[in-house]
Amino acid sequence: MARKQTRKLVGFKLDAKSARPLEGHIVLSSSTQADCAITGNVTSCEYSSTLGANIGMAFVGIEQHDVGTKFPIRVDHGEVVMAEVVNLPFYDADNARQEVL
């Protein structure tokens, strides 16, 4: 019997001015300390000059995987940053940016 899925791999973005999460930083269920649980972890994150934002991938709780959902990530020194789930892929697969109007 298969186990129920509890996490999902998603793409995320966050403001370029916020602290950049590193591989292994944890995803939380809530940004408040009172009811906070670990729901996942960051697998990668880098700054995208094309998008003007930090982008990355993370395993998140199944209830956090919908596009547009914001979720907290605990980064260095206990700081918490809010990331937003985005559609993958990050790049322009149809090369529409290269088309001249």
C-alpha positions as CSV (number, residue, x, y, z in Angstrom):
1,M,0.0,0.0,0.0
2,A,1.4,3.4,-1.0
3,R,1.9,6.1,1.6
4,K,0.0,9.3,1.4
5,Q,2.0,12.1,-0.2
6,T,2.9,14.8,2.4
7,R,5.3,17.0,0.4
8,K,5.6,18.4,-3.1
9,L,8.5,19.9,-5.0
10,V,7.6,23.5,-6.2
11,G,9.3,26.5,-7.7
12,F,9.3,29.7,-5.7
13,K,10.3,33.3,-5.9
14,L,11.0,36.0,-3.3
15,D,12.0,39.6,-3.4
16,A,15.5,40.3,-4.5
17,K,16.1,42.4,-1.4
18,S,15.2,39.6,1.0
19,A,17.8,37.2,2.4
20,R,18.4,34.3,-0.1
21,P,17.6,30.9,1.3
22,L,20.3,28.2,1.0
23,E,20.0,24.5,0.3
24,G,18.7,22.8,3.4
25,H,17.0,25.9,4.9
26,I,13.6,24.8,6.3
27,V,10.1,25.5,5.1
28,L,7.6,26.2,7.9
29,S,3.9,25.7,8.2
30,S,3.4,29.2,9.7
31,S,5.4,32.4,10.1
32,T,4.4,32.6,13.8
33,Q,6.4,30.7,16.4
34,A,3.3,29.5,18.4
35,D,2.0,27.0,15.8
36,C,5.0,26.4,13.7
37,A,6.0,23.0,12.2
38,I,8.7,22.0,9.7
39,T,6.9,21.1,6.4
40,G,9.8,20.9,4.0
41,N,13.2,22.3,2.8
42,V,14.9,24.4,0.2
43,T,16.7,22.4,-2.5
44,S,18.2,25.3,-4.4
45,C,17.9,29.1,-4.7
46,E,19.7,31.7,-6.8
47,Y,19.2,35.3,-8.0
48,S,17.7,35.7,-11.5
49,S,18.7,38.9,-13.2
50,T,16.2,38.2,-15.9
51,L,13.3,38.0,-13.4
52,G,14.8,40.5,-10.9
53,A,14.1,38.1,-8.0
54,N,15.5,35.2,-6.1
55,I,14.1,31.9,-7.5
56,G,14.4,28.4,-6.3
57,M,12.9,25.1,-5.6
58,A,11.7,23.6,-2.4
59,F,9.8,20.7,-0.9
60,V,6.7,22.1,0.8
61,G,3.8,20.6,2.6
62,I,1.0,19.3,0.3
63,E,-1.3,22.2,1.5
64,Q,1.3,24.7,0.4
65,H,1.9,23.7,-3.2
66,D,-0.7,25.7,-5.1
67,V,0.6,28.5,-7.4
68,G,0.3,31.9,-5.6
69,T,0.6,30.3,-2.1
70,K,3.0,32.1,0.2
71,F,5.1,30.1,2.6
72,P,7.7,30.9,5.2
73,I,11.4,29.8,5.0
74,R,13.7,30.1,8.0
75,V,17.1,31.4,6.8
76,D,20.3,32.2,8.7
77,H,20.1,33.7,12.2
78,G,16.5,32.6,12.6
79,E,15.2,35.2,10.1
80,V,12.0,34.2,8.3
81,V,11.4,35.2,4.7
82,M,8.1,34.7,2.7
83,A,8.3,32.9,-0.6
84,E,5.6,32.5,-3.3
85,V,4.9,29.3,-5.2
86,V,5.2,30.0,-9.0
87,N,4.7,28.0,-12.2
88,L,7.6,26.0,-13.5
89,P,9.6,26.3,-15.7
90,F,11.0,29.7,-14.7
91,Y,12.4,30.4,-18.2
92,D,10.5,31.2,-21.3
93,A,10.0,27.8,-22.9
94,D,8.3,29.2,-26.0
95,N,11.0,31.8,-26.5
96,A,8.3,34.5,-26.6
97,R,10.7,37.1,-25.1
98,Q,12.8,36.9,-28.2
99,E,9.9,37.6,-30.6
100,V,9.9,41.1,-32.1
101,L,6.5,42.7,-32.2
